[in-house]
């Protein structure tokens, strides 16, 4: 699968959030590159990087939602939980083999593209 490329369709116009989204995409793309090299499940540091960065970013984004009384907070938080659960599944799949992990990477890719262009755009 190709890399996720940053584009104006993913931008919210909030520099700090856009920068964090770029970093999230970079972390995901590093996992994709490891997958292409046949090393995705050996790259625990990349999985940890993605998981930790996402959790930190979600916390900041959730602060924005609370501060501005964002009406779709519950649904948005559920999407964040789904992403983190998928990263956990990815870690578990790596114990079973790359084929299982590939499906989770596909979900994460779809989630990143859909969430940034959908739920996060509504937030911005």
N, CA, C and O atoms as a printed pandas DataFrame, in Angstrom:
     atom_number atom_name residue_name chain_id  residue_number  x_coord  y_coord  z_coord
0              1         N          UNK        A               1    0.848   -1.191    0.000
1              2        CA          UNK        A               1    0.000    0.000    0.000
2              3         C          UNK        A               1    0.885    1.243    0.000
3              4         O          UNK        A               1    1.970    1.237    0.581
4              5         N          UNK        A               2    0.430    2.288   -0.638
5              6        CA          UNK        A               2    1.234    3.511   -0.708
6              7         C          UNK        A               2    1.247    4.261    0.620
7              8         O          UNK        A               2    0.437    4.021    1.515
8              9         N          UNK        A               3    2.197    5.171    0.703
9             10        CA          UNK        A               3    2.290    6.036    1.878
10            11         C          UNK        A               3    1.087    6.970    1.917
11            12         O          UNK        A               3    0.475    7.258    0.888
12            13         N          UNK        A               4    0.759    7.436    3.111
13            14        CA          UNK        A               4   -0.234    8.501    3.236
14            15         C          UNK        A               4    0.524    9.803    3.032
15            16         O          UNK        A               4    1.527   10.050    3.701
16            17         N          UNK        A               5    0.061   10.622    2.132
17            18        CA          UNK        A               5    0.702   11.908    1.859
18            19         C          UNK        A               5   -0.146   13.027    2.444
19            20         O          UNK        A               5   -1.370   13.028    2.309
20            21         N          UNK        A               6    0.512   13.974    3.094
21            22        CA          UNK        A               6   -0.173   15.142    3.633
22            23         C          UNK        A               6   -0.700   15.974    2.475
23            24         O          UNK        A               6   -0.006   16.175    1.479
24            25         N          UNK        A               7   -1.919   16.452    2.608
25            26        CA          UNK        A               7   -2.486   17.319    1.576
26            27         C          UNK        A               7   -3.413   18.334    2.230
27            28         O          UNK        A               7   -3.749   18.219    3.409
28            29         N          UNK        A               8   -3.811   19.310    1.462
29            30        CA          UNK        A               8   -4.696   20.356    1.981
30            31         C          UNK        A               8   -6.047   19.793    2.406
31            32         O          UNK        A               8   -6.729   20.399    3.234
32            33         N          UNK        A               9   -6.447   18.650    1.860
33            34        CA          UNK        A               9   -7.729   18.059    2.262
34            35         C          UNK        A               9   -7.682   17.536    3.693
35            36         O          UNK        A               9   -8.728   17.315    4.304
36            37         N          UNK        A              10   -6.486   17.335    4.233
37            38        CA          UNK        A              10   -6.339   16.863    5.609
38            39         C          UNK        A              10   -6.099   18.007    6.587
39            40         O          UNK        A              10   -6.197   17.813    7.799
40            41         N          UNK        A              11   -5.789   19.191    6.079
41            42        CA          UNK        A              11   -5.462   20.333    6.935
42            43         C          UNK        A              11   -6.710   20.913    7.590
43            44         O          UNK        A              11   -7.768   21.028    6.972
44            45         N          UNK        A              12   -6.552   21.274    8.863
45            46        CA          UNK        A              12   -7.644   21.930    9.587
46            47         C          UNK        A              12   -7.471   23.440    9.628
47            48         O          UNK        A              12   -8.434   24.178    9.841
48            49         N          UNK        A              13   -6.245   23.895    9.424
49            50        CA          UNK        A              13   -5.977   25.320    9.545
50            51         C          UNK        A              13   -5.602   25.723   10.961
51            52         O          UNK        A              13   -5.474   26.911   11.254
52            53         N          UNK        A              14   -5.427   24.746   11.843
53            54        CA          UNK        A              14   -4.936   24.984   13.205
54            55         C          UNK        A              14   -3.524   24.409   13.215
55            56         O          UNK        A              14   -3.344   23.192   13.254
56            57         N          UNK        A              15   -2.513   25.298   13.179
57            58        CA          UNK        A              15   -1.139   24.862   12.952
58            59         C          UNK        A              15   -0.701   23.754   13.899
59            60         O          UNK        A              15   -0.113   22.767   13.456
60            61         N          UNK        A              16   -0.970   23.894   15.179
61            62        CA          UNK        A              16   -0.501   22.883   16.131
62            63         C          UNK        A              16   -1.126   21.517   15.851
63            64         O          UNK        A              16   -0.446   20.495   15.930
64            65         N          UNK        A              17   -2.408   21.498   15.527
65            66        CA          UNK        A              17   -3.086   20.232   15.225
66            67         C          UNK        A              17   -2.604   19.680   13.884
67            68         O          UNK        A              17   -2.367   18.479   13.758
68            69         N          UNK        A              18   -2.459   20.548   12.886
69            70        CA          UNK        A              18   -1.963   20.088   11.585
70            71         C          UNK        A              18   -0.559   19.495   11.721
71            72         O          UNK        A              18   -0.260   18.470   11.107
72            73         N          UNK        A              19    0.302   20.127   12.518
73            74        CA          UNK        A              19    1.652   19.596   12.731
74            75         C          UNK        A              19    1.601   18.229   13.409
75            76         O          UNK        A              19    2.365   17.329   13.062
76            77         N          UNK        A              20    0.699   18.080   14.372
77            78        CA          UNK        A              20    0.553   16.787   15.042
78            79         C          UNK        A              20    0.035   15.730   14.072
79            80         O          UNK        A              20    0.489   14.586   14.099
80            81         N          UNK        A              21   -0.898   16.101   13.231
81            82        CA          UNK        A              21   -1.413   15.155   12.238
82            83         C          UNK        A              21   -0.304   14.728   11.274
83            84         O          UNK        A              21   -0.233   13.560   10.889
84            85         N          UNK        A              22    0.551   15.660   10.887
85            86        CA          UNK        A              22    1.682   15.312   10.018
86            87         C          UNK        A              22    2.590   14.301   10.713
87            88         O          UNK        A              22    3.060   13.351   10.087
88            89         N          UNK        A              23    2.836   14.506   12.014
89            90        CA          UNK        A              23    3.673   13.576   12.768
90            91         C          UNK        A              23    3.013   12.203   12.888
91            92         O          UNK        A              23    3.692   11.178   12.822
92            93         N          UNK        A              24    1.702   12.181   13.061
93            94        CA          UNK        A              24    0.967   10.918   13.126
94            95         C          UNK        A              24    1.101   10.164   11.798
95            96         O          UNK        A              24    1.319    8.952   11.780
96            97         N          UNK        A              25    0.968   10.891   10.702
97            98        CA          UNK        A              25    1.126   10.290    9.373
98            99         C          UNK        A              25    2.549    9.772    9.192
99           100         O          UNK        A              25    2.748    8.681    8.659
100          101         N          UNK        A              26    3.541   10.549    9.632
101          102        CA          UNK        A              26    4.935   10.106    9.528
102          103         C          UNK        A              26    5.164    8.811   10.306
103          104         O          UNK        A              26    5.854    7.908    9.830
104          105         N          UNK        A              27    4.581    8.725   11.505
105          106        CA          UNK        A              27    4.733    7.512   12.322
106          107         C          UNK        A              27    4.091    6.320   11.621
107          108         O          UNK        A              27    4.662    5.229   11.601
108          109         N          UNK        A              28    2.916    6.522   11.051
109          110        CA          UNK        A              28    2.253    5.440   10.318
110          111         C          UNK        A              28    3.082    5.035    9.102
111          112         O          UNK        A              28    3.276    3.847    8.848
112          113         N          UNK        A              29    3.570    6.022    8.352
113          114        CA          UNK        A              29    4.352    5.714    7.154
114          115         C          UNK        A              29    5.625    4.944    7.493
115          116         O          UNK        A              29    6.066    4.104    6.709
116          117         N          UNK        A              30    6.220    5.220    8.652
117          118        CA          UNK        A              30    7.401    4.465    9.079
118          119         C          UNK        A              30    7.039    2.991    9.272
119          120         O          UNK        A              30    7.829    2.107    8.939
120          121         N          UNK        A              31    5.850    2.729    9.808
121          122        CA          UNK        A              31    5.388    1.341    9.940
122          123         C          UNK        A              31    5.182    0.705    8.570
123          124         O          UNK        A              31    5.538   -0.455    8.361
124          125         N          UNK        A              32    4.610    1.459    7.641
125          126        CA          UNK        A              32    4.394    0.947    6.285
126          127         C          UNK        A              32    5.731    0.585    5.632
127          128         O          UNK        A              32    5.841   -0.439    4.957
128          129         N          UNK        A              33    6.744    1.434    5.837
129          130        CA          UNK        A              33    8.061    1.169    5.259
130          131         C          UNK        A              33    8.671   -0.085    5.871
131          132         O          UNK        A              33    9.297   -0.883    5.173
132          133         N          UNK        A              34    8.487   -0.256    7.180
133          134        CA          UNK        A              34    8.978   -1.466    7.843
134          135         C          UNK        A              34    8.263   -2.693    7.283
135          136         O          UNK        A              34    8.871   -3.749    7.106
136          137         N          UNK        A              35    6.969   -2.546    7.008
137          138        CA          UNK        A              35    6.199   -3.653    6.428
138          139         C          UNK        A              35    6.761   -4.017    5.057
139          140         O          UNK        A              35    6.943   -5.196    4.749
140          141         N          UNK        A              36    7.034   -3.014    4.240
141          142        CA          UNK        A              36    7.563   -3.254    2.896
142          143         C          UNK        A              36    8.913   -3.974    2.947
143          144         O          UNK        A              36    9.262   -4.734    2.043
144          145         N          UNK        A              37    9.663   -3.716    4.024
145          146        CA          UNK        A              37   10.965   -4.361    4.191
146          147         C          UNK        A              37   10.849   -5.708    4.907
147          148         O          UNK        A              37   11.855   -6.368    5.167
148          149         N          UNK        A              38    9.614   -6.109    5.224
149          150        CA          UNK        A              38    9.401   -7.371    5.920
150          151         C          UNK        A              38    9.772   -7.326    7.386
151          152         O          UNK        A              38   10.009   -8.366    7.999
152          153         N          UNK        A              39    9.824   -6.131    7.956
153          154        CA          UNK        A              39   10.270   -5.956    9.336
154          155         C          UNK        A              39    9.220   -5.335   10.243
155          156         O          UNK        A              39    9.549   -4.902   11.347
156          157         N          UNK        A              40    7.968   -5.279    9.811
157          158        CA          UNK        A              40    6.965   -4.513   10.546
158          159         C          UNK        A              40    6.787   -4.997   11.977
159          160         O          UNK        A              40    6.657   -4.180   12.888
160          161         N          UNK        A              41    6.778   -6.293   12.191
161          162        CA          UNK        A              41    6.541   -6.790   13.546
162          163         C          UNK        A              41    7.799   -6.761   14.399
163          164         O          UNK        A              41    7.730   -6.909   15.619
164          165         N          UNK        A              42    8.951   -6.570   13.761
165          166        CA          UNK        A              42   10.190   -6.434   14.512
166          167         C          UNK        A              42   10.423   -4.989   14.931
167          168         O          UNK        A              42   11.363   -4.698   15.671
168          169         N          UNK        A              43    9.578   -4.094   14.465
169          170        CA          UNK        A              43    9.764   -2.660   14.697
170          171         C          UNK        A              43    8.929   -2.185   15.884
171          172         O          UNK        A              43    8.096   -1.289   15.746
172          173         N          UNK        A              44    9.156   -2.789   17.050
173          174        CA          UNK        A              44    8.372   -2.435   18.234
174          175         C          UNK        A              44    8.462   -0.949   18.559
175          176         O          UNK        A              44    7.485   -0.346   19.002
176          177         N          UNK        A              45    9.635   -0.360   18.338
177          178        CA          UNK        A              45    9.799    1.060   18.637
178          179         C          UNK        A              45    8.883    1.915   17.769
179          180         O          UNK        A              45    8.402    2.954   18.222
180          181         N          UNK        A              46    8.634    1.494   16.527
181          182        CA          UNK        A              46    7.740    2.251   15.648
182          183         C          UNK        A              46    6.294    2.142   16.109
183          184         O          UNK        A              46    5.545    3.117   16.056
184          185         N          UNK        A              47    5.904    0.958   16.560
185          186        CA          UNK        A              47    4.546    0.767   17.070
186          187         C          UNK        A              47    4.357    1.599   18.330
187          188         O          UNK        A              47    3.331    2.257   18.502
188          189         N          UNK        A              48    5.352    1.567   19.208
189          190        CA          UNK        A              48    5.289    2.359   20.443
190          191         C          UNK        A              48    5.224    3.842   20.117
191          192         O          UNK        A              48    4.475    4.590   20.746
192          193         N          UNK        A              49    6.014    4.271   19.129
193          194        CA          UNK        A              49    6.002    5.680   18.713
194          195         C          UNK        A              49    4.617    6.093   18.235
195          196         O          UNK        A              49    4.107    7.139   18.636
196          197         N          UNK        A              50    4.005    5.277   17.381
197          198        CA          UNK        A              50    2.671    5.583   16.864
198          199         C          UNK        A              50    1.658    5.633   17.999
199          200         O          UNK        A              50    0.850    6.559   18.074
200          201         N          UNK        A              51    1.696    4.653   18.871
201          202        CA          UNK        A              51    0.733    4.562   19.969
202          203         C          UNK        A              51    0.871    5.747   20.923
203          204         O          UNK        A              51   -0.121    6.380   21.283
204          205         N          UNK        A              52    2.101    6.041   21.330
205          206        CA          UNK        A              52    2.320    7.144   22.270
206          207         C          UNK        A              52    1.987    8.490   21.652
207          208         O          UNK        A              52    1.376    9.345   22.294
208          209         N          UNK        A              53    2.391    8.675   20.402
209          210        CA          UNK        A              53    2.098    9.947   19.756
210          211         C          UNK        A              53    0.601   10.134   19.597
211          212         O          UNK        A              53    0.081   11.221   19.851
212          213         N          UNK        A              54   -0.094    9.090   19.180
213          214        CA          UNK        A              54   -1.547    9.187   19.001
214          215         C          UNK        A              54   -2.234    9.502   20.325
215          216         O          UNK        A              54   -3.117   10.358   20.375
216          217         N          UNK        A              55   -1.839    8.823   21.389
217          218        CA          UNK        A              55   -2.462    9.060   22.697
218          219         C          UNK        A              55   -2.245   10.501   23.148
219          220         O          UNK        A              55   -3.165   11.138   23.661
220          221         N          UNK        A              56   -1.037   11.014   22.958
221          222        CA          UNK        A              56   -0.742   12.406   23.337
222          223         C          UNK        A              56   -1.556   13.380   22.487
223          224         O          UNK        A              56   -2.139   14.331   23.007
224          225         N          UNK        A              57   -1.590   13.137   21.189
225          226        CA          UNK        A              57   -2.343   14.009   20.288
226          227         C          UNK        A              57   -3.828   13.987   20.624
227          228         O          UNK        A              57   -4.471   15.036   20.665
228          229         N          UNK        A              58   -4.375   12.803   20.864
229          230        CA          UNK        A              58   -5.794   12.695   21.179
230          231         C          UNK        A              58   -6.119   13.469   22.449
231          232         O          UNK        A              58   -7.162   14.116   22.537
232          233         N          UNK        A              59   -5.233   13.402   23.423
233          234        CA          UNK        A              59   -5.450   14.136   24.675
234          235         C          UNK        A              59   -5.532   15.643   24.402
235          236         O          UNK        A              59   -6.409   16.322   24.937
236          237         N          UNK        A              60   -4.642   16.153   23.591
237          238        CA          UNK        A              60   -4.642   17.585   23.250
238          239         C          UNK        A              60   -5.907   17.943   22.475
239          240         O          UNK        A              60   -6.556   18.948   22.765
240          241         N          UNK        A              61   -6.247   17.130   21.502
241          242        CA          UNK        A              61   -7.435   17.381   20.686
242          243         C          UNK        A              61   -8.704   17.348   21.549
243          244         O          UNK        A              61   -9.612   18.158   21.365
244          245         N          UNK        A              62   -8.750   16.414   22.477
245          246        CA          UNK        A              62   -9.907   16.307   23.371
246          247         C          UNK        A              62  -10.023   17.539   24.264
247          248         O          UNK        A              62  -11.129   17.942   24.624
248          249         N          UNK        A              63   -8.890   18.138   24.623
249          250        CA          UNK        A              63   -8.904   19.395   25.373
250          251         C          UNK        A              63   -9.549   20.515   24.574
251          252         O          UNK        A              63  -10.311   21.314   25.118
252          253         N          UNK        A              64   -9.242   20.573   23.275
253          254        CA          UNK        A              64   -9.889   21.555   22.401
254          255         C          UNK        A              64  -11.399   21.344   22.388
255          256         O          UNK        A              64  -12.170   22.300   22.469
256          257         N          UNK        A              65  -11.807   20.092   22.287
257          258        CA          UNK        A              65  -13.244   19.793   22.234
258          259         C          UNK        A              65  -13.952   20.257   23.502
259          260         O          UNK        A              65  -15.028   20.850   23.435
260          261         N          UNK        A              66  -13.354   19.990   24.646
261          262        CA          UNK        A              66  -13.958   20.405   25.913
262          263         C          UNK        A              66  -13.988   21.920   26.030
263          264         O          UNK        A              66  -14.990   22.496   26.453
264          265         N          UNK        A              67  -12.896   22.560   25.656
265          266        CA          UNK        A              67  -12.803   24.016   25.783
266          267         C          UNK        A              67  -13.848   24.736   24.940
267          268         O          UNK        A              67  -14.353   25.788   25.331
268          269         N          UNK        A              68  -14.167   24.169   23.788
269          270        CA          UNK        A              68  -15.103   24.829   22.878
270          271         C          UNK        A              68  -16.497   24.212   22.878
271          272         O          UNK        A              68  -17.349   24.592   22.075
272          273         N          UNK        A              69  -16.728   23.260   23.778
273          274        CA          UNK        A              69  -18.049   22.645   23.853
274          275         C          UNK        A              69  -18.450   21.960   22.563
275          276         O          UNK        A              69  -19.598   22.061   22.130
276          277         N          UNK        A              70  -17.516   21.270   21.954
277          278        CA          UNK        A              70  -17.750   20.593   20.677
278          279         C          UNK        A              70  -18.907   19.606   20.810
279          280         O          UNK        A              70  -18.859   18.726   21.669
280          281         N          UNK        A              71  -19.948   19.730   19.979
281          282        CA          UNK        A              71  -21.151   18.906   20.147
282          283         C          UNK        A              71  -20.980   17.424   19.785
283          284         O          UNK        A              71  -21.784   16.595   20.212
284          285         N          UNK        A              72  -19.962   17.085   19.017
285          286        CA          UNK        A              72  -19.768   15.691   18.599
286          287         C          UNK        A              72  -18.658   14.997   19.390
287          288         O          UNK        A              72  -18.048   14.039   18.915
288          289         N          UNK        A              73  -18.406   15.494   20.604
289          290        CA          UNK        A              73  -17.292   14.974   21.396
290          291         C          UNK        A              73  -17.379   13.470   21.619
291          292         O          UNK        A              73  -16.384   12.772   21.430
292          293         N          UNK        A              74  -18.523   12.958   22.010
293          294        CA          UNK        A              74  -18.643   11.524   22.319
294          295         C          UNK        A              74  -18.274   10.649   21.126
295          296         O          UNK        A              74  -17.513    9.692   21.268
296          297         N          UNK        A              75  -18.805   10.968   19.962
297          298        CA          UNK        A              75  -18.508   10.184   18.762
298          299         C          UNK        A              75  -17.031   10.302   18.387
299          300         O          UNK        A              75  -16.409    9.331   17.957
300          301         N          UNK        A              76  -16.485   11.493   18.556
301          302        CA          UNK        A              76  -15.090   11.735   18.219
302          303         C          UNK        A              76  -14.180   10.929   19.150
303          304         O          UNK        A              76  -13.211   10.313   18.706
304          305         N          UNK        A              77  -14.505   10.943   20.444
305          306        CA          UNK        A              77  -13.713   10.178   21.410
306          307         C          UNK        A              77  -13.754    8.687   21.090
307          308         O          UNK        A              77  -12.755    7.987   21.254
308          309         N          UNK        A              78  -14.897    8.207   20.637
309          310        CA          UNK        A              78  -15.031    6.795   20.266
310          311         C          UNK        A              78  -14.094    6.461   19.114
311          312         O          UNK        A              78  -13.498    5.384   19.095
312          313         N          UNK        A              79  -13.956    7.365   18.160
313          314        CA          UNK        A              79  -13.026    7.135   17.052
314          315         C          UNK        A              79  -11.593    7.051   17.562
315          316         O          UNK        A              79  -10.813    6.221   17.096
316          317         N          UNK        A              80  -11.245    7.911   18.519
317          318        CA          UNK        A              80   -9.904    7.858   19.109
318          319         C          UNK        A              80   -9.685    6.512   19.800
319          320         O          UNK        A              80   -8.633    5.892   19.648
320          321         N          UNK        A              81  -10.682    6.070   20.556
321          322        CA          UNK        A              81  -10.585    4.777   21.244
322          323         C          UNK        A              81  -10.421    3.641   20.235
323          324         O          UNK        A              81   -9.647    2.711   20.463
324          325         N          UNK        A              82  -11.144    3.715   19.132
325          326        CA          UNK        A              82  -11.048    2.684   18.095
326          327         C          UNK        A              82   -9.636    2.613   17.514
327          328         O          UNK        A              82   -9.114    1.527   17.266
328          329         N          UNK        A              83   -9.027    3.770   17.303
329          330        CA          UNK        A              83   -7.671    3.807   16.759
330          331         C          UNK        A              83   -6.693    3.150   17.721
331          332         O          UNK        A              83   -5.896    2.300   17.323
332          333         N          UNK        A              84   -6.756    3.550   18.994
333          334        CA          UNK        A              84   -5.833    2.984   19.980
334          335         C          UNK        A              84   -6.061    1.482   20.149
335          336         O          UNK        A              84   -5.108    0.726   20.337
336          337         N          UNK        A              85   -7.313    1.054   20.082
337          338        CA          UNK        A              85   -7.608   -0.385   20.161
338          339         C          UNK        A              85   -7.018   -1.117   18.957
339          340         O          UNK        A              85   -6.535   -2.241   19.091
340          341         N          UNK        A              86   -7.054   -0.487   17.788
341          342        CA          UNK        A              86   -6.483   -1.105   16.588
342          343         C          UNK        A              86   -4.969   -1.234   16.711
343          344         O          UNK        A              86   -4.394   -2.230   16.271
344          345         N          UNK        A              87   -4.321   -0.239   17.304
345          346        CA          UNK        A              87   -2.874   -0.339   17.514
346          347         C          UNK        A              87   -2.583   -1.494   18.477
347          348         O          UNK        A              87   -1.624   -2.242   18.285
348          349         N          UNK        A              88   -3.409   -1.634   19.507
349          350        CA          UNK        A              88   -3.252   -2.775   20.419
350          351         C          UNK        A              88   -3.430   -4.100   19.664
351          352         O          UNK        A              88   -2.678   -5.049   19.885
352          353         N          UNK        A              89   -4.429   -4.158   18.773
353          354        CA          UNK        A              89   -4.645   -5.369   17.967
354          355         C          UNK        A              89   -3.440   -5.635   17.065
355          356         O          UNK        A              89   -3.039   -6.781   16.859
356          357         N          UNK        A              90   -2.879   -4.559   16.538
357          358        CA          UNK        A              90   -1.700   -4.694   15.690
358          359         C          UNK        A              90   -0.572   -5.366   16.466
359          360         O          UNK        A              90    0.075   -6.285   15.964
360          361         N          UNK        A              91   -0.343   -4.902   17.688
361          362        CA          UNK        A              91    0.705   -5.508   18.513
362          363         C          UNK        A              91    0.421   -6.997   18.735
363          364         O          UNK        A              91    1.327   -7.826   18.655
364          365         N          UNK        A              92   -0.830   -7.325   19.011
365          366        CA          UNK        A              92   -1.208   -8.724   19.229
366          367         C          UNK        A              92   -1.054   -9.541   17.946
367          368         O          UNK        A              92   -0.612  -10.689   17.986
368          369         N          UNK        A              93   -1.416   -8.952   16.817
369          370        CA          UNK        A              93   -1.308   -9.658   15.531
370          371         C          UNK        A              93    0.136   -9.976   15.185
371          372         O          UNK        A              93    0.417  -10.996   14.556
372          373         N          UNK        A              94    1.039   -9.121   15.587
373          374        CA          UNK        A              94    2.447   -9.360   15.275
374          375         C          UNK        A              94    2.936  -10.657   15.909
375          376         O          UNK        A              94    3.836  -11.311   15.383
376          377         N          UNK        A              95    2.346  -11.023   17.028
377          378        CA          UNK        A              95    2.710  -12.288   17.663
378          379         C          UNK        A              95    2.251  -13.470   16.809
379          380         O          UNK        A              95    2.814  -14.561   16.897
380          381         N          UNK        A              96    1.221  -13.247   15.978
381          382        CA          UNK        A              96    0.661  -14.312   15.138
382          383         C          UNK        A              96    1.273  -14.333   13.739
383          384         O          UNK        A              96    1.251  -15.368   13.073
384          385         N          UNK        A              97    1.811  -13.220   13.293
385          386        CA          UNK        A              97    2.410  -13.168   11.963
386          387         C          UNK        A              97    2.007  -11.933   11.192
387          388         O          UNK        A              97    0.988  -11.310   11.489
388          389         N          UNK        A              98    2.807  -11.578   10.203
389          390        CA          UNK        A              98    2.617  -10.354    9.432
390          391         C          UNK        A              98    1.283  -10.328    8.693
391          392         O          UNK        A              98    0.702   -9.254    8.533
392          393         N          UNK        A              99    0.783  -11.463    8.242
393          394        CA          UNK        A              99   -0.476  -11.477    7.491
394          395         C          UNK        A              99   -1.605  -10.884    8.322
395          396         O          UNK        A              99   -2.416  -10.117    7.803
396          397         N          UNK        A             100   -1.667  -11.224    9.589
397          398        CA          UNK        A             100   -2.693  -10.660   10.465
398          399         C          UNK        A             100   -2.466   -9.167   10.660
399          400         O          UNK        A             100   -3.411   -8.377   10.655
400          401         N          UNK        A             101   -1.206   -8.791   10.832
401          402        CA          UNK        A             101   -0.873   -7.391   11.066
402          403         C          UNK        A             101   -1.227   -6.527    9.863
403          404         O          UNK        A             101   -1.601   -5.365   10.023
404          405         N          UNK        A             102   -1.112   -7.084    8.661
405          406        CA          UNK        A             102   -1.425   -6.317    7.449
406          407         C          UNK        A             102   -2.853   -5.800    7.444
407          408         O          UNK        A             102   -3.103   -4.661    7.049
408          409         N          UNK        A             103   -3.783   -6.623    7.877
409          410        CA          UNK        A             103   -5.179   -6.202    7.930
410          411         C          UNK        A             103   -5.384   -5.044    8.879
411          412         O          UNK        A             103   -6.166   -4.135    8.604
412          413         N          UNK        A             104   -4.680   -5.077    9.999
413          414        CA          UNK        A             104   -4.799   -3.988   10.969
414          415         C          UNK        A             104   -4.164   -2.725   10.406
415          416         O          UNK        A             104   -4.693   -1.632   10.602
416          417         N          UNK        A             105   -3.042   -2.854    9.711
417          418        CA          UNK        A             105   -2.429   -1.674    9.089
418          419         C          UNK        A             105   -3.375   -1.052    8.073
419          420         O          UNK        A             105   -3.455    0.172    7.966
420          421         N          UNK        A             106   -4.085   -1.878    7.333
421          422        CA          UNK        A             106   -5.077   -1.358    6.387
422          423         C          UNK        A             106   -6.167   -0.578    7.096
423          424         O          UNK        A             106   -6.586    0.480    6.625
424          425         N          UNK        A             107   -6.631   -1.101    8.239
425          426        CA          UNK        A             107   -7.633   -0.386    9.027
426          427         C          UNK        A             107   -7.079    0.950    9.494
427          428         O          UNK        A             107   -7.756    1.973    9.390
428          429         N          UNK        A             108   -5.848    0.952   10.009
429          430        CA          UNK        A             108   -5.249    2.193   10.508
430          431         C          UNK        A             108   -5.123    3.224    9.392
431          432         O          UNK        A             108   -5.375    4.410    9.606
432          433         N          UNK        A             109   -4.736    2.775    8.211
433          434        CA          UNK        A             109   -4.612    3.695    7.079
434          435         C          UNK        A             109   -5.965    4.308    6.727
435          436         O          UNK        A             109   -6.075    5.520    6.540
436          437         N          UNK        A             110   -6.982    3.475    6.640
437          438        CA          UNK        A             110   -8.330    3.963    6.343
438          439         C          UNK        A             110   -8.807    4.908    7.434
439          440         O          UNK        A             110   -9.425    5.934    7.150
440          441         N          UNK        A             111   -8.518    4.560    8.683
441          442        CA          UNK        A             111   -8.931    5.387    9.815
442          443         C          UNK        A             111   -8.271    6.760    9.738
443          444         O          UNK        A             111   -8.944    7.783    9.863
444          445         N          UNK        A             112   -6.957    6.783    9.533
445          446        CA          UNK        A             112   -6.244    8.068    9.495
446          447         C          UNK        A             112   -6.827    8.959    8.406
447          448         O          UNK        A             112   -7.168   10.114    8.663
448          449         N          UNK        A             113   -6.942    8.432    7.197
449          450        CA          UNK        A             113   -7.489    9.238    6.096
450          451         C          UNK        A             113   -8.911    9.696    6.391
451          452         O          UNK        A             113   -9.234   10.868    6.198
452          453         N          UNK        A             114   -9.756    8.800    6.852
453          454        CA          UNK        A             114  -11.153    9.141    7.117
454          455         C          UNK        A             114  -11.337   10.071    8.294
455          456         O          UNK        A             114  -12.146   10.997    8.235
456          457         N          UNK        A             115  -10.594    9.835    9.368
457          458        CA          UNK        A             115  -10.750   10.645   10.575
458          459         C          UNK        A             115  -10.253   12.070   10.346
459          460         O          UNK        A             115  -10.915   13.033   10.732
460          461         N          UNK        A             116   -9.093   12.197    9.723
461          462        CA          UNK        A             116   -8.542   13.535    9.504
462          463         C          UNK        A             116   -9.409   14.342    8.546
463          464         O          UNK        A             116   -9.648   15.530    8.765
464          465         N          UNK        A             117   -9.876   13.698    7.492
465          466        CA          UNK        A             117  -10.688   14.410    6.498
466          467         C          UNK        A             117  -12.143   14.549    6.932
467          468         O          UNK        A             117  -12.871   15.376    6.382
468          469         N          UNK        A             118  -12.579   13.757    7.907
469          470        CA          UNK        A             118  -13.976   13.782    8.341
470          471         C          UNK        A             118  -14.161   14.404    9.710
471          472         O          UNK        A             118  -14.444   15.595    9.829
472          473         N          UNK        A             119  -13.997   13.587   10.744
473          474        CA          UNK        A             119  -14.271   14.033   12.118
474          475         C          UNK        A             119  -13.408   15.222   12.519
475          476         O          UNK        A             119  -13.906   16.167   13.130
476          477         N          UNK        A             120  -12.118   15.188   12.184
477          478        CA          UNK        A             120  -11.255   16.303   12.572
478          479         C          UNK        A             120  -11.565   17.566   11.781
479          480         O          UNK        A             120  -11.450   18.671   12.311
480          481         N          UNK        A             121  -11.949   17.418   10.540
481          482        CA          UNK        A             121  -12.310   18.601    9.738
482          483         C          UNK        A             121  -13.524   19.288   10.356
483          484         O          UNK        A             121  -13.592   20.517   10.387
484          485         N          UNK        A             122  -14.478   18.505   10.846
485          486        CA          UNK        A             122  -15.648   19.099   11.509
486          487         C          UNK        A             122  -15.243   19.807   12.797
487          488         O          UNK        A             122  -15.863   20.796   13.187
488          489         N          UNK        A             123  -14.216   19.307   13.449
489          490        CA          UNK        A             123  -13.714   19.942   14.671
490          491         C          UNK        A             123  -13.081   21.288   14.355
491          492         O          UNK        A             123  -13.248   22.254   15.099
492          493         N          UNK        A             124  -12.342   21.344   13.227
493          494        CA          UNK        A             124  -11.616   22.555   12.851
494          495         C          UNK        A             124  -12.557   23.618   12.397
495          496         O          UNK        A             124  -12.124   24.713   12.039
